[in-house]
Amino acid sequence: MNEAREMDDLEMQREISNLFKNIDTEIPLYLFAQPGKNDVFTDAARQAVRFFRQLTDKIVFREYNLDHEMAGKLNITVSPTLVFDPEHYNIHWLGAPMGEEGRIFLEALLLVGAGKSGMNVQAQKVIENIDTKRDIKVFVSASCPYCPQQAMNTLRAAVEKPELISLEIIDIQANPDLAEKYSAQSVPQTYANDILIAKGAQQEELFMLSLEKMEQQTIFIPESDEEEIETDLVIVGGGPAGLSAGIYAARSGLKSVVVEKDALGGQIATTPVVENYPGLKQIGGKTLVDIMVTHALEYIQIFQGEAVVSISHGEPITVQTSRRKFFTKTVLMATGAKHRHLGVSGESRLSGHGVSYCSTCDGPLFKGKKVIMVGGGNSAVTETLHLHHIGVDVTLIHRRDNLKAQDVLVKNLVNNNIPILFNTEVKGIKGKHQVESVSLYNNQTKETSNVTIDGVFLAIGYDPATDLAEKAGLELTEDGFIKHEAYRTNIPGIYTAGDVTGGFKQIVTAAGHGSEAALTIFEDIINPYWK
């Protein structure tokens, strides 16, 4: 096992070295630090720089104290801060690139070194409209799988228009005071000129539109001159169902692609620990996703950060995304499910400001603070345990008198002395700029209490992501899932699999259904049942 891991590490280092071979210019990189302040992050920053410097001679590194005149010249006040090529760009990293942030750091070096943003055509057309200054702050964390996508958007903008756009990438663990100041208690969260313009990760062109309009945009309609691709199967969704379908379809000889607007892996990407996947006794959710994606990439092309705008029936079927058109024989809807909301007062307003749906992403900011986790299933208990183990004072809230989670998880709760409030419902979340308290209702005693709290984490299940399906004309069940028979929907050539169809919400189930759907599609392309 250790030998295999060492071989993987060496292969990764070779791949990174090859990326830097395309860089012709030097990459000036400065580290500003103050001894005795955030030393752990300063050391981590040095280690990250040291790692990349051993792979390329293009990085020119210098380190300064915060009292150095250069710090004043560049307006550096936070320790540690990494500065990328200050003569040409205004890109600062407040913290150290650890965990998921390592991907962001690598991309920053490559973009600055190349001197090109690599922005897609649609996004470039949008950013051309920006003619006034934008000072961007994007808050990230090392454990957030969504952060690299949003950070890349901000980096591309800063490299594309350095004369107008400045960027601070802010690690919330290294800079909790800044996160507190901006009430950025959920990541990624993006500000421009101190105005909140985005919560969560966005597609590249959608972010540029938010940056132009100075408020979060939810819809991007592409112009008509996008790239066109012909294929046999377009899989909408990059979770376990979609990735498994891609592997099986490609192995059957079908030219297949996966289109995913958000982070690959779906819900697994934010699951702290997976303990019931066959062959793996225990594995981090993001690690399992990386294994699946690596496997899938051997067979299929994945278009990440790209939203499907519409699906038009016909021969071929036309799938319009935010960047291109696909002409395809078949489509598999594997859009999964999205977090269910409580629907109580304060939830929407304080989302990202103490209300969170991802303990993996946002939990580190609440270390030493008091929070509640709402829910009673496996996800709620798993995330409660995760928060407890990283030093968060967490209480589990459940509206029933017993938990639905597996016995082994419940026993773990008890063994860790984690408080549980049964028969309790959240009726309201209060706070001016961030969560300050919650209103709790005991449905047995009929009593209501107001509890001071720093954060509210929600794991109360998922609703199927059927917006696109409905727009395409697919029939839904009474429960709101995509209706199907042996993965075939009411529209010939369009299929469905995974959590969006209902049933058991398990990784292994979704993967199995995805592979079975792919085999069904293969058989139908050979012998179309609708003909």
N, C-alpha and C positions, 0 to 999 in steps of 0.2 A: 504493500500500500504506500509506504513512504517513498519507495523507488518510483512508483507511478506518479506520485505527486511531484517529485523532483523533476521528472521528465516533462510533466505538464508545465512546471514553472520555467524550465529552460526553453520550451517551445514558445511560451508566452513572451519571454524576454527576446527571443529571436524575432518574433513578429513585430514587437515594439521597435527593435533596432532597425528593421526594414522600413518601418514607417518614417523614421527620422532620416533615412537615406535620401528621401525625396526633398528634404529641406536643404536649401543652399546657403541660407544666411544664418548668422548667429542669433541666439535667443537670449537676450539679457534678462536675468531673473534676479530680483533683489529680495532679501528677507530682512524685515525690520522687527526687532524684538527687544524686550526689556527684561533683564535678568530678574528672577523672582516673581514674574507675572506670567501666568499661563505657561510655565516651563514645560509641562507635559506636551502641550500643543506645539510649542517651539521645537522641541526635540523631534516630534513627529514630522513637522515640516522639513526639518533638516534631513531626516531619514528618507522622506519622499524625494527630495531633490537629489540626494546621494544616489538613490536607486536609479533615477532616470539619467543622471550624469554618467553612470557606468555603462549606459547603453548608447550614448551619443556624446560627441565632443562639441555639439552645436550650442549647448547651454553654457552661458557665461554667468557665473553665480557670484554675488557679492552679499555680504551681511553687514548690517548697520544697527547701532543702538537707536532707540527712539529719540535720544537727545542729539543725534547727528543732524547737521544742517540739511542733509538730503531728505530726512524725514519731514522737516518743516517745509522744504521746497515742494514736496509731493503731498503735503497735508496728511501725513500718516500719524495717527494718534493711538492706534490699537495694536497690542502685542499678542500674538505675532501677526504680521501682515506680509503677504507675498505680493510683489509688484512685477507685472509682466511688461517688458520693453517700454519703459515710461517715455521714451523719446517719441514713440509713434502711437501708443495707445494709453488709455486711462482705465486699466483693468487691475483691480486690487482683490486679493483673496484674504479675508479676515478669518484666520484659523489655520487648520492644517488638513490636507487632503487625505482623509482616512476612509476605509470602507468603500462605499459606493462613490464617494467623492474622488477617489483615485481616477475613475474614468473621466470625470470632468477636468481634472488637472492635466491628464494626458492630452485631451482634446484642446485645452487652452494652449499648451505648448505647441501643438501641431498647427493650430490656426494662426497663432502669432508668428511662428517660424515661417509659414507659407505666405503670410501677409494677405491671405484670401479667406473670406468668410465661408465659402462653400455653400452659401445659401441657395435654396431652390428658387426657380424662376418666379413662381407665384409670390413667394415671400419678398423677393427682391423688388418686385413691382410695388408692393405695399410700402416698403421702407423708403423708397424713393420719394414718397410724399412727405416724409418727416423733414421739416426745415428749421426746427427750433431744438434747443438742447433738451436732452433726456438724461437724468441721473438715475441709473437703475440700481436697485438693491434687491437681490434675490436671496432669500433665507433657505438654507439647506441643512441636511444632517447626514451623518455617515451611514445611517441605517435605512435611508429612504430610497427605494428603487425608482421613484418617480422624479427625484431631484435631478439626475443627470440630463434627462430630456429637457427640462425647463432651463437648467443652467446653460445647456448648449444653445438654446434659443437666444439667451441674453449675450452669450459670448459672440455668436454670429453677428448680432446687432452691433456690438461694440467694435468688432473688427471691420464690419462693412462701412460704418460711418464714425470713425474715431474722432472726427472734428466736432461731432455733435453729441455722441453717446458715450457716457462713462459708466463703469460697472463696478459694483462691490458684491462679491460672492461672500455671504456671511454664514459661517458655521454657528448654528444656534447653541451648540454645546460649549464652544469656546467663547461665545459672546452672548450669554443669557441676558445681560443688561440691555443689549440692543434689541434682542427678541422681545423683551419686556416692554421696551420703549415703543416699539411698533405693534405690540400685541400680536406678534407673529408666533403663535403657539401651535402652528401646524405648518408642515413643509410639503412641497415648495410653496413659497408665497413671495410674490413679486411686487415691488413698488417702483414707480417712476416719478421723480420730483416729489417724493414723499406721498404720492397718491397710490392707493392699492389698485393695481390693474389686473391682477391674476391670482386666483387661489388654485393650487394644483398645477399639474403639467398640462401644456397645450401643444397642439400641432404647431409647427414652425410658423406657417403663414397666419394662423389665428393669433399667435403671440405678437407678431409684427403689427397686426391690425389693432390689437389691444394697446400696443405701444403708441401707435399713431393716434388712436382715438382717446387715449388716456383713461380708459375704463375697460373692464373685462368684456370681451366679445365671445359669443357662443356659436356664431355661425359664420362660416367663410364660404362664399360662392366663387369658385374658380373661373377664370376666363377660359375661352374656348380653344386656345391653342396648346393645350397640354399634350403630353406624350400619350401615345396609344400603344397598348400591348394586347396581343392575342394569346389566349391560354385555354386550357381545358376546364380548369376549376379555379374559382376564386373563393378562398376561405376567409370569411369576415370574422375576425377574432383570433387572438394569439394566446389563448389559454390552453389548458391541457387537451381539451377537445379539438381545438383548431390545429395545434401543433401535431398531435397524433394523427389527425386526418391527413395533414400534409405529408407526413412520412409514409403512410400507407398508400395514399393516392400516387405519390411519386414512384414508389416501389412497384405499383401496378402499371406504370407506364404513362400516367397522366401528367401533363405539364400543369403544375399547380403553383399558386402563390398564396401567401398569407398577408392580409392587410389588418393592421392593428393600430388604433389611434392612440392608445395609452401604453403603459408599461407591459411588456410581454409577461405572460404567466397568469394574468388575471389576479384572482384573490390569493393565489399561492404566494405571489411576490411579496405580500405584506403579512404572511403567516409566520410568526416567530419560529415555531418548531412544528415539523410534520412527523408524526410517530406511527402512522398506519399505512404507509405506502409500501407495498410488497417488495421485499429485498433490501429495504433500508430501515433499520430499526429506529433511527432518529436522524433527522436532517433538517437544516434550516430551509424555510420555504424558498428564499431567494436562491440558495444553492441548488435546490431541486429544479427551479426554473432554468438556471444557467445550464444544467445538464440537459434538460429537454430541448432548449433552444439550440445548443451546440449540436445535438443529434439532428434536429430538424434542418439546420442549415446545410447539412451534408446532402440534402435532397431537394430543398425548395428555396425560393427567394422570399424573403420577408420584407414587407414594406411597413416599417414601424413609424409611428408619429404621423400617420396618414388616415384621415377620416373618410369613410364612405358617405357620400352626399346623397346618392340615389341609385336605385336598381331598376332598369327598364326591361320589361319582358320582350322576348322576341328571339329570333335565331340569327345571330347570336344574342345572348343576354348582354346588356351594356351596364357595366358597373362604373359609375362616376365617383372618383375620389376628389379630395381637395387638391390633387396634383396631376392626375392623369385619368385616362379612360382605359378600362379593360373590356375587351370583347371576348366573351367566354361561353362555353357550352353549358356550364353548370355553376351554381353558387351554393356554398354551404354556410348557413347562418349559425355561427358559434359565438354569439355575442355575449354569452354568460349572463351575469347578474350584477346589479349595483347595490350599494349599501342602502338598507332600509332606514328611513328616518322616523323619529318619534312623532314629529309633527306638533311639538309643544312650543309655547312661546319662548323666544330667545334662542332656540336651536339654530335657526338659519342665520340670524343676525350675528351670533357669536361663533359660528363655524369658522375654524381657523384661529379663533381667539380664546381657546380653552375648550371648545367642543371639537372632538376628534373622532375619526372613524378608523384610525390606524395607529395602534400602539407601537408598532415597529418604527414608524416614521417619526412620531411625535413624543413618544414616551420619555426619551432622555431629557427633555426639557423640564419634566416634572419630577425629577429626582429630588427627594426630600420634601416634596409637596403632597398635599392631600387631594385625591381624586376618587371618583366613583367609576365603576365599569357597569354598564347596563346590559343585561342579557342573561341567558341561562343555559345556552347550548355549548357545544365544544369550542367554538371560536371565542365566546366570551370568557370561558374559564381559561383557555390557553393564553389569551391576551392578558388576563388578570395575573396569572402566574408570571408572565413575562415582565409586567410592570413591577410586581413585587420583587423579582430577582434583580432588577436594575435599580432598586432603591426608592421606588415610589410607594407612598402610603396609600394603598388602594383598598376600597370596599366594594364588594360585588352586590349589585342591586338586581333583584328578580321579582317579577310581578306574581309568580306562583309560589306554592309552598314546597316545591322541590325542583332540583335542577334537571335539565334534560341531557346534560353532558354525560359522557362515559364515566363509569365508576372509577376508573384509574385516575381520571382528571379530578374528580370530586374528592377523592382521598388525598390527592396532592394538595388541594386547597386546604383541607382540614389539617394536614400535617404541617403546613406552613402558617397555620393560625391566621388565615386571612378572613376578616369579618364578612359575613353574608347577611344581607337584609332581605328576608323572604316577604312575600305578599306586599311588596312595596313598588310603587309606580312614581316615575318622575312626571310631575305636572307642569313644571316650568323651570327655565334656566335664566338666572338673573345676573346682571353685571352691566356697568356702563360701557367700558371699552373691552373688558375681558370677563371671563366667568368669575363670579364672586360667591354665588350661592345657588342652591337648588331647592325647589319646593317638592317635598316627598309626601306621598299619600299612602297610608296603610289601608289596603282594601279589606282587612279583617276588622280592625278597630275603628275604621272610618276617621282616623286622626290625620291631620296635616301638620307637617313640621318644616321649618326653614333651616337648612344646613349650610354652614359656610364651607366652601370648597374651592379648589384652584382649577379643577378640570373635570370634564365629563367625557368619558370614552364610551362609544356606542358599538355594540356587537349584537344587534337584535335581528339579524337575518338579512336576507337579500331579496330584492325584487328583480324579476327577469328584465333584461335590457331589450325591450321589444319595439322601441321607437322606430328604428329603421325597418323592422319587419312589418309593422303596421303601415308605414309609408309605402312599402312595396306591395301591399295588398294581401299579406299572409293572414290566414285565419288564426285566431287565438282561442285557447280553451277558456272555460268559465273562470279559471283561476288566473288567467292572464299570461299563460305560457304559450309558446308557438305550438299550434296543433299539427300533429304529423302522424303518419302511419308508416312504420319501418323507415323513419327519417325523411320520408317524402312529404312535402307540404302540399297545399291545395294548388300551387302553381308548378306546372311541369318544369323540371330543370333546377328548381330551388329546393334545397334540403336543409335540415337543421339537426343540431346535436349539442349535448352539453347542458349546463344549468339552465339555459334559456328554454329548455323543453320540460323542466320540472323533474320530478323523481328525486332520488337520493343525491344530495350535494356532496359528493366525494370526488377526490382527485382521480382515483382509479376508475370510478364509474364514468366520469367525463372522458377520460382517455380511451376507455373501452368503447364508448358510444362514438367517439370521433373516428376511431379506426374502422368500426363497423359501418358507419355512414360512408366513409371513403370507398369501401369495398362495394357497397350498394351503388354508389355513383358510377364506379367503374363498370359494373354489370349493366347499368341503365344506359350508359353511353354506347355500349356495344349493341344492346337491344333496348331502345327507348320504349318504355312501357306506355308512353302517351301516344305512340304511333301504332 
